[in-house]
């Protein structure tokens, strides 16, 4: 039996659930150094038990940016065991913490590909992009789930691209 897409937007609780599922999938890919670059409703399958699965990895790129552990210094100002606004250095306590950095934030590619309604401004500009394009597409996806359409859709592809760049402050040259 073939499942059909509903004609009305899903309830808010379902949008939250599926947004969280996609977020976890993207985070996992990013921990593996992979930028997905083609997030859209058509590339998400829902299993019979409700979990999601991303499909169509043709536009992904392997960033060669491995996850890492980073030493961080966190300074807390403490007074009598409670947090205080005072900056008297005798009350400061320095803590060393180790942070797991899994986002390939230094990934960089100049190729502009993907579904135009989901493209991030930096993808359109051609000046290069990294993993942020996946987070942009997640925002577009959530908007589409809530309102039944993508936020920047124009009459034609060029209008959609112009909407994305003009509303985000990025210049776009059609030539």
N, C-alpha and C positions, 0 to 999 in steps of 0.2 A: 504494500500500500504506500502510495506517495504522500509525503507530508507537504502541506501548503503553507505559505507565509500568511500570517494574519493580515487583514486589511487595515486594522487599527493599531496604533502604537501599543506596545506592551505596557502592563501596569508598572508604576514607578519601582516597586519592589523587584520586579523582574529585570528592569533596566539596571538597577544597582547590582544585582547578582551577576548579570552578564558582563557589565563593565568591570567588576572585580575579577571575573574569570579571565577576561582579555588582558587586564593589567598584569595578572600573575603570569600569563603566557608570555607577554612581552618582557617582563622582568626576567623570566627564565631564559629567553632567547638572548637578552642583553648580557646575562651572566656568562653565556657561552660565546660572547663576542659577536653576536649576529644582530644586524639591523634588518628588520622584516621588510619595510618600505612598501607594502601593499595591503595594509589593513583596510578592509571594507566589509560590509555585511556579506557580500558574496563569497568571501574567503573565510567565513566562520561557519562551521558545522556544529549542530547541537545533537549530542548523543541522546538516545531514548531516555536515559536517566537524568538528563538536564545539563550535563557538563558540556563545555565547548571544546572544539578542536580547531586550530588554525590550519588552513590549507593554502596551497599555491605559493610555494617558496621560490618561484622563479626569479623574483626581483631582489631577494635577500643578498646581503653582502657580508662576508666574514671580515671583521674589522682587524683581526690580529691584535686586539687590545684585551689582554687577559684580565680577569678580576684580580684584585690585589688587597692585601691587608696594609693599612696605613696607620702609623702612630699619630695620635692627636693629643693635644693638651687642652684640657678643659679646666678653667679656673672658676671656682665657686667662692662667693663671699659668704662666710658663715659667721653668725653671732649667736652664741649660746645654743648651738645645735640647730638653729633655724636660719633660713635665708634672710639676708639683710640687704638693704639698698646702700649701705655705707661702703665706701671704697677704701677704708683704712686697711693697709696692707697686712697688718698683723692678724686680720681675720680671714685672709685669703687662704684657701687650700687648693693646691694644684693636684689634679688627677690626670693620670695617663690612661687613655683608653685606646683600644684598637678598633678601627672602623673597617668594615668590609665594603670595598668599593667595587660594585659589579657593573655599573653603567659604563659602556664604552664611549665616554664623553669626548675623548680625543679622536674618535673615528672621524674620517673625513673622506668624502667622495664628491665629485662634481657632476655626475651623471643624473640628468633629469628624466626620471621614469616613474610611472605609477598612474593611478586613476585620478584624473584632473580634479575632481571634486574633493579629494582627500589630500591633495598635495600641500605640503607646508610651504610658506613663503620662501624659505631658504632654498628649497628644491627648485622652485620656479625661477628664482633670481639667477641660478647657475653659478653662484659664488662658492658653492660647496655646502655639504650638509653632513650631519652625523646622526646619532640615535634620536635626537629631538624630533625627527620627522615622524617617528612612531608615536610619540606622545601627542603630537599635533593631530595625527590621524585618529587616535583614540578619542580626543575631544570632539572631532567631527562625527565619529561613530556614535558617541553618546548623544549628541545633538540630534542625529538622525533617528535614533531609537525613541527619543522623547517627542520629536515634532514631526516625524514621518518624511523629512526631507533634509538634505544637507544644507549647512548654513550659508554657503557662498554661491549656490547654483544660479547660473545665468542662462540667458536664452541660447547661448552657444558656448563652446569650449573656451574661446577667447574671453568671453564675458565673465565666465566663472573664474578664470585665472586672474583677470583684472580685479574682480571682486576680492579675491584672496589677498592679492598684493596691496591693493589700495586701502583695505580695511586694517591691514597689519603694519602699514608704514614702510613696506618694501617696494622699491621701484621695479617696474616690469617693462621690458622693452620688447615689443611685438616683432621687431625685425631680426 
